[in-house]
């Protein structure tokens, strides 16, 4: 039997990868078997994912995978963009420090290696993981764990929509190229350009999500 933290992460991953789809009921007995945990822990898992905006809990119907509306996507992106740009600006104020430059180059090298591999067949999920790695690196570099935590919580309900949007739009290389442009501008000590590239990156994702059919939303 696994502990509660691992169970939360496993169910979250299963939802984000599409094993459980938006609107689908999460039946306690099925999740007990799937996660190998007790009914009490299943309910704790649901509560944790409810607090992250991934699971919806209804008193009469129980738990289900949460769907978000187009309006919610707009509202989330409005805040998510400002947080992302704040992360870029905080890094930009420290780019003269040797350790910051070293860590930025390491992140840039990781982005380039992924880009080089992308000439082969790579799954959409791998692109999403690379995007998460990139923004996770930047959030850590900004040195404010609260910013990192808020960004993770905001983007969680959008992960599956972004994955579907990426599948439909096929703009894989463009997303990764933006990462290289952002870090390149930071290494050039040009925070203004980095902010503009980051804003374009956010708008690429936003456009891909909002281009999905109405059935993808609540």
ABEGO torsion letter per residue (X at the ends): XBBAAAAAAAAAAAAAAGABBBGBBBBAAAAAAAAGBBAAAAAAAAAAAAAAGABBBBAAAEBBBBBBBAAAAAAAAAAAAAAAAAAAAAAAAAAABAAAAAAAAAAAAAAAAAAAAAABBBBAAAAAAAAAAAAAAAAAAAGBAAAAAAAAAAAAAAAAAAAAAAAAAGAAAAAAAAAAAAAAAAAAGBAAAAAAAAAAAAAAAAAAAAABBAAABX
